[in-house]
Amino acid sequence: MIIVDKALKAREAQGKPIRVGMIGAGFMGQGLVNQIVHSVPGERMTAIFNRHVDKAIRAYRYAGLEPVVASSQSELDAAIHAGTPVVTDDPFLLCHSEQIDCLVDVTGAVEFGVRVVMEAFKHGKHVVLMNAELDATIGPILQVYAKKHGVVLSACDGDEPGVQINLYRWVKGLGLTPRVIGNIKGLQDPYRNPTTQKGFADKWGQNPAMVTSFADGSKISFEQTIAANASGFVVRSRGMSRGLEYKGDVMNIGKLYDIDELRSLGGIVDYVVGTPLTKVFVLAEHTDPKQQHYLNLYKMGEGPLYPFFIPYHLVHFEVPNAIARAVIFRDSVAKPLGGPVVEVCAVAKRDLKRGETLDEYGNYMTYGEAVNSPEMKRERYLPEGLVEGCKLVRDVAKDSVLTYDDVVLPSGRIADQLRDEQYAHFADAVPVAAGR
């Protein structure tokens, strides 16, 4: 990214690289380690946490480094100070270390993630989230705590929300008015599960549950929620376009939308399935006839919706940019404008029975759909990011939205407390979880 590259080279020349700690060492994590080690001057991957420490060791070895294992704060800090890669099975050692400037959460776990993030804030750590599930569920209130502690909480460049909001900001900078922030999927089937996705996951060395969340629509719902909250845009209806197939030219994709409806809504987030050679798009209008003439000359068409698009998202390749933006420039990628505008509700993937305990997103029992926050609050929908461990108190039919009245929550979860606090902080309305 322009400017960021020069700033990182300056940090390298000054001998003051950004010291990065990583929480989680899965598929994306190992790619990020390799990227920082070999391609990013001005940053160091100093320490990695993983619940199974052998996986953290493998992530460093993937990049050609041999780490040491730390079981205490002094061991971890001494290794970082000496320039030795270090791994641990205690995430809070990274949160507490004065040798780390920024943490990257690559877990996708909401309850675990929030505990780590809050502890990192208390110890002056900036945090970059490769954890869309956490960001979409309680990101707005976490931003309040980040500000309180004087640190930056950021989504990541490279993943869809960051790519979309970067494009949205750029288009606004040209003087146009964005009306649609769009994402592209190759597949949409809400009934996929880890069994159906195992072959694909094994081929690429990925987690079957994570791959399932891509296929069943949960992931794109989390991603578009982040984009909505960072732009103030809404969804036209629960589930967005629900897998609308479009295989035409992205230059004509604006024909899918009614400009008057978009204007009345103020802008929407959405997705379609199938458009080739496109990953994200922004549709925007320009009210100046003189500029419309120039846009037509520049092969953007006659409007009223002009398409801007990016054909790829490179995930871990670009995450170091988000780290630099947070630490050097205090710029948060895809930061919520305020309280939640869109959220992700849980929908039954099959008929669910009283007494069953819900599994995590990307598994066998639920999928997520993006929905406007007023509906989420009014109907007391259960967030997809908080389904794991909830016990059903009554039957729920396939494709029905789960509500707080359908379940008993696990006790003592910080994420539940913060979600209540999120509603209380940003609105006068009673939180949906009140009275449970």
NUFI-354019 format. One record per residue: residue in one letter; x, y negated, z negated of N, C-alpha, C in turn. Coordinates in steps of 0.05 Angstrom, whole numbers, plus 5000, padded with zeros to 4 digits. Each point is the difference from the previous one (the first is absolute). Layout:
NUFI-354019
aXYZXYZXYZ
...
***
This chain:
NUFI-354019
m501750245000498349765000501849755000
i499249815016501549755003500249864972
i502249894994500649874974500850204979
v498450214997500650214980502750135006
d500550055025502550145007502449834992
k499949745005502249824993500349984970
a497749994986500149984971501350254987
l499450235011501150254990503050015006
k500849915024502950005006501549814982
a498749784992501249814981500450134973
r497950154991500350144974502350205001
e500250145022502250195003502749864999
a500249785014502649855000500749894973
q497949934984500549894974500550224979
g499750255008500450224981497750024980
k497649915009497750004982497650155014
p500350255007497850145013497750034981
i497650025012497650054984500150294991
r499750044974500250274988497250124998
v499550215016497450125003499850264984
g497850044986499450254988497550125013
m499950255004497750135014498550194982
i497449984999498250174985498750205019
g500950254999499050205018502050065022
a500250255008502150085020498850195020
g497649935010498850175021501049935028
f498350075019500849975028500849725007
m498349814993500649725006502349894983
g500250104976502149914982502850085011
q500250245009502750095010500749845025
g498049935017500649835023500949734992
l498849894979500849734990502850004989
v500750214986502850024989502050005023
n499450165020501850015024500249735014
q497849865002500049745013501749804985
i499649984974501449804984503050065000
v500750264996502850084998501549945026
h498850055023501549995025499449755017
s497849864995499249795019499349734988
v500249974974499149754987502249874984
p501749835011501949854983498449824982
g501149974975498749824981498050144982
e499750275003498350154981501550264993
r499550104976501150254991497750174987
m499950255008498250184986501550114976
t499549884977501750064977499150244984
a497350054998499050214983497450105011
i499450264995497550125009498850174977
f497549954995498550184983498450205016
n499950244991498050195009499450204977
r497550084999499250194978501750255001
h500550105024501950225003502649885010
v502049994984502449855006501550115025
d499650265005501350115023499249875026
k497549915001499049865024501349735003
a500549864978501549755001502950045009
i501250214991502750075009500050055030
r498050145010499950065029499649745016
a498549814989499649755014502749855004
y501750004980502749885003501750175019
r499950264997501650175018499249975029
y497449955005499049955026501449765014
a500849814983501549775010503050034997
g500950244992502850054999501449924974
l498549964979501149924974499650214979
e501850024981499850194978499449854974
p497750034989499349854975500850154975
v499949854978500250124973497249994988
v499650174979497550014987500249854973
a498149834994500049854975497550084983
s500550044974497850064982499749794979
s501649795001499849784981500449735014
q499249794986500349735012502949945004
s501750064981502849945003501350145023
e499250265005501150155022499249885027
l497449935002499049885024501449745006
d500149824981501149745004503050015006
a501450184987502950035005500550095029
a498350195009500450105028499549775020
i497849854996499549785019502249804999
h500949934977502249804997502650105014
a500450265000502450115013499650045030
g497549955010499550045029499550285007
t499250174980499550285005497050055002
p499050125022497150075002499250174976
v497649954989499150144976497150075003
v499350234989497250105000499250074972
t497350004995499050064974497250105002
d499050144979497250084999498549824981
d501149784992498749804982499749745015
p497549935010499749765016500549744984
f499650024974500349754984502949924997
l501950185005502849914999500449805023
l498850045023500249805022498649744993
c497750024987498549764992501649834981
h501550134982501449854978502849915008
s501150105022502849955007500449725009
e502049874988500849735008501750015025
q500650245010501650035024498350035025
i497449974997498150035023498449745003
d499849905025498549765006497250055009
c499550225014497450055012499550305001
l497550074993499150285002498250035025
v500350235013498250085021498450244991
d497449984999498350234993499150145025
v500950255003499450165024498350244993
t498549984977498650244990497250045011
g498549795005497250035007498250074977
a501150004975498550074976499049754987
v497549994992498849764989500649984970
e499350194984500449984971502950004993
f501650185011502850004995501349745010
g499249925024501149765012499649754984
v497649974989499449764985501649994974
r500550224988501650014975502949915007
v501150105022502749925007500149705008
v498149915016500049725009499849814976
m498250064982499749824977502549994982
e501350234998502550004984502249855015
a500150035026501949855016499749704997
f497549915001499449724997501149894973
k499650154979500849924973503149964998
h501450135018502949995000501149845024
g498349835011501049815020500550125028
k498850225006500550135026497949915021
h500949925023498349995023499250285009
v497650035012499050265008498949995028
v500950185017498950045027498550265000
l497549995010498350244999499950135028
m501150245001499250195022497950184988
n498049884988497950134984497449855006
a498950055023497649855008497650074982
e500050244989497850084983499949834975
l502349954987500149824977499349725007
d501149905022499649725008497149955006
a498750185014497249975008498150034976
t500850154979498250054978500249784979
i502449914992500249804980502249795006
g500649975026502149815008499549714991
p497549905002499549724991500749954971
i499350184982500649944972503050054995
l501350175014502850044997501549745009
q498949865020501349755008499849794977
v497950014984499849824977502250064980
y500550254995502250084982502749945011
a500450035026502549935013500649704995
k498049845005500449714996500649934971
k498650134982500549964972502950064992
h501250205012502750084993502149875019
g499149835018501849865017501450175021
v498750215009501150185020498250025024
v500950135022498550025024499150295003
l497450045006498950265007499349985030
s500950195015499649985029499350275013
a498349995020499750235018502550015017
c500150195018502550045015499749935030
d502149885010500249985029500250295012
g499150035025500250265013497550174998
d498750004977497550154998497849825010
e497750135007497949855015499149744986
p499549994974499149754989502049775004
g502550064996502149805004500249915029
v500050205018500249935029497649835008
q497650074990497649855008500149724989
i500749974975500049734988502249835011
n502350125007502149845013499049905027
l498650175015498949915026497849794996
y498350044980497949814994501149734993
r502149994983501349754993501249865025
w501250165017501349905024497949875019
v497850155003497949905018498849744989
k499549994973499149754988501949775005
g502650074999502149805004500049885028
l498850155019499749905027497749805003
g498449984980497649835001497550135007
l500050275003497550145005498650084974
t497550085003498550094977499550305002
p501450164983499550295001497250084992
r498950195014497350104994499950294994
v501950165010500150294995502950074994
i500450154978502550124995499650305003
g501250125020499350285007502350194998
n499450254995501850224998499250225020
i501950165007499550215020500650274987
k498250205003500550274991500050195024
g501550214998500050215020498050214995
l499050024975498250224993498249904976
q497550075000498249944978498150234996
d500350144977498250224993499950004970
p497849914988499949984971500150264985
y499750235014499950264986502750145002
r502049885010502750134999500950034971
n501750204996501050064973502950115002
p501350044977502850105002500450265014
t497950175001500250255014500149955031
t498249835009499949955029502549845009
q501149844982502349835008502750124993
k500150244990502550124991502050035023
g499150095023501850045022501449745009
f498549795002501149745007502049904979
a499150034975501749914978502750154999
d499950275004502450165000501849925023
k498949955023501649935023501749754995
w498949814986501449744996501249974972
g499750214983501149994973498549814982
q497449985004498449824984498250154980
n498849854982498150114980497350045013
p498850244999497450055013497849824990
a500049934974498049824990500249725012
m502549915003500449745011499150005030
v500750215014499250025028497050015002
t498750144981497050015000498849734997
s501249834982498949744996500249835025
f501950055018500149875026497750095017
a499550265001498150115018497149954991
d499550014974497249974991499049714997
g501749815006499249724999500649864974
s500950144980500549874974502249805002
k502250085013502449825002499449755014
i498650025023499549755015498049824985
s498350124983498249844984501649854979
f502050134987501849854982501549785014
e501050075024501649805015498449765008
q497550055010498449775009499049844977
t499750134977499349854975502149804993
i502550085002502349824994499949765019
a499650065026499949795020497649814995
a497850114992497649844994500549814976
n501250114979500449844976502249795004
a501750045020502149805006499049795019
s497850055013498949815020497349884993
g498650134982497349924993497950125019
f500950175019498150125019498550224987
v497750075011498250214989499850235020
v498450204993499350215019497149955008
r499350075025497349965009498050184985
s501050244993498450194985501850204987
r499150154980501650204987501150205020
g502750044999501250195018501149875026
m499649735002500949865025498750135024
s501550055021498850115025499750314999
r500850124977499850294996501050165024
g502449945009501250165021499049945028
l499149765005499249925027502350055020
e499450155021502150065019500249795021
y502549915005500549805021502750075012
k500050075026502450095013500849815023
g498749765000500549825021502549824995
d500349805017502249814998499649834976
v502149974983499749834976499449715008
m500649925024499449725009497049965002
n498550225001497149975003498550094974
i501550054979498750124976498149804987
g500349745006498149814988497250045009
k499550155021497350055010498450174980
l501450134981498650164980498549834979
y500749744999499049834979498449765010
d498049934983498449775006501149754986
i500849805016501449774989498349854980
d497449985004498249864981499950144973
e499950275001500050154975502649964985
l502250015015502649964987500249734987
r499149795015500049744988498349984975
s497750125000498249994977501250144976
l501650215005501250154978502649874991
g501249835017502549884994502450165009
g499650245010502150185008499750274987
i500950215015499750274990502650165002
v500250214984502150205004498550245012
d501450155016498750225014502250205010
y499150225012501850185013498550155022
v501550095020498850175021501950245003
v499050205014501550245005500750025030
g502650035006500750085027501549825018
t500049734995501349825019502950075002
p501050075024502850085003501949764998
l502450054991502249814999499349754984
t498350034980499349784983499850114971
k501149854980499750084973498249814984
v500449745003498349814987499449775019
f497849864995499349775017498649784984
v500249765010498549784989498549875023
l497449964997498549855020499449724989
a500649805016499749734990498949825022
e498749784992498949815019501449734997
h499749845021501149735000497849815009
t499449794985497849825007500849775019
d502549975005501049795018500050095029
p498349885017500050095029502749975013
k501649804992502649975012501850244994
q499950094975501650234992498950265012
q497450015004498850235013501050035029
h500449775013501150005027502850125000
y501749914981502750114998500050304993
l498350084982499950294993499250175024
n498249905016499350145025502350025019
l501549775003502450005017502050204990
y500250044973502050184989499050294998
k498050065016498950275004498750114975
m498849824983498650094976497050025005
g499149945025497250035007498549744995
e497350015005498349774998498749964973
g500550184981498849984974497150105000
p498449944979500849834978501850134980
l500450275002501850144981502650075015
y502249904990502550055013501550224983
p500950215014501250234986503049964996
f500950054975502850014993500550274987
f502150145008500350274990502950084997
i500550204984502650124996499850305005
p501750115016499650285008501150214981
y501249914977501350204982499949894972
h500350194981500649924972502250194992
l502249894990502550154996500550064970
v498149954983500050074972502749954987
h501550214993502449974984502249845013
f499949975026502049835013499849714992
e497549924994499549714994499749944971
v499750204983499649954971502349824989
p502550045008502149824989499449715005
n498649935021499249725004498249904978
a498150174992498249924978501549964974
i502050184995501749974976501449735000
a501249935023501449745002498149774998
r497750025012498049784998499249954971
a499650224985499249974972502249894983
v502550105002502249934983501249735007
i500549955026501449765008498049775004
f497850055013498149785008497549994983
r499650204982497650014983497449995018
d500250145022497750025019498850274998
s497550014993498650264997498650075025
v500550245011498750105024497150094993
a498149895014497250084997498949964972
k500649774989499249934973497049945000
p498450114981497249934998499649704996
l497949895012499449724997498949944972
g498850204988498849974974499050284991
g497450014992498850254993499450185024
p499150244995499550195022497849905018
v500450015026498049945020498850275011
v501850195004499250275009501350204981
e498750224996501150224983499550265014
v500950224988499750275012498450184981
c497750085010498250174984500550295007
a499350184982500350295003497450125012
v500350175020497850135013500450304999
a497950154995500250294997500750135027
k502150165000500950145024498550265004
r498850094979498250245001498049974978
d498150184998498149994978501650054974
l499749824981501450024975498150074977
k500950164982498350124979500749894972
r497949974985500349914972502050194986
g501849884984502050154986502750025014
e500149945026502550015014501749754993
t502650035001501949784996501149935027
l499949745006500949905026503050025003
d500850085024502950005007500749725011
e502649975006501049745008499149945029
y500249745008499549935028501850175018
g499150045024501650165019499850304994
n498050094986499750284994497450115010
y498550154984497750155010497349894993
m499849804983497449934988499049725009
t501749815005499049735007501749885022
y498949815013501549825018499249714994
g501649815009499549734993498949845023
e498349804994499049815020500249724990
a500949815017500149724993497249894998
v499649834979497349884996500449734988
n498249815006500249744988499650004970
s501649844986500050014971497349954987
p498449825010497349964987498350265000
e500150155022498650265001501250194981
m502750014999501450184982499249954971
k499849754992499349934973497050064995
r498449915018497150034996499150294997
e501250185017499250285000501750174981
r501949884987501750144981501550245013
y501049955024501450215014502650074986
l500750265001502550094988502349955020
p502249884992502249955018501450265008
e500750025025501450245009502750024987
g501349784993502650014987499950104972
l497650034988499750094972498450264997
v499750155022498450244998501350234985
e502650025000501350234989499450044970
g499150234993499450064972497349934990
c498349875017497349934992498350255000
k498350044980498350234998497249935007
l498850165019497349945009498050084979
v498049824996497850054981497550075015
r500149995026497650085016501050075029
d498350145015500750075027500149755018
v501750015019500249785020500150135028
a498249915017499850135027502349905018
k500750175019502149945019499349735014
d502149835003499849745013498649794984
s499450064974498949804983502249864985
v499649744995502049854985499850074970
l502350054988500050064971499849734985
t498750014977499849774983501150064972
y500449794984500950044973498050174984
d497449995008498050154985500150305006
d501550075020500350295008502250144984
v501749854986502450134989500549904971
v501750164987501349914976503049965007
l501049774993502849945007501950134981
p502450065009502150094981500549774980
s500750084976500349804979502849875001
g500149744992502649874996501549915025
r498649985023501449925024500349695001
i502449915004500549715002498749895025
a500050155022498849915025497149934996
d498550164985497149944995499849734985
q501749974980499949754984500649765017
l502050025017500849785017497849945022
r498750205009497949955020497649854987
d499350064976498049854985501049714997
e502649974992501149744996500149845026
q500450145022500049875026497449865006
y497850144996497349885004499649774981
a500750044975499649794980501649755006
h502450045010501849775005499149845024
f499050135021499449865025497149935004
a498250084982497249945005498550004973
d497749875001498349994976498350254997
a499950165021498350235000501050214980
v498250164989500850214981501550225016
p502250094990501550215014498350255004
v500450145023498450245005500350214979
a502350004987500650214980498949934973
a498749774997499049924974497950214990
g500150074975498150174988500650295003
r502150075013500650295003501550104976
***
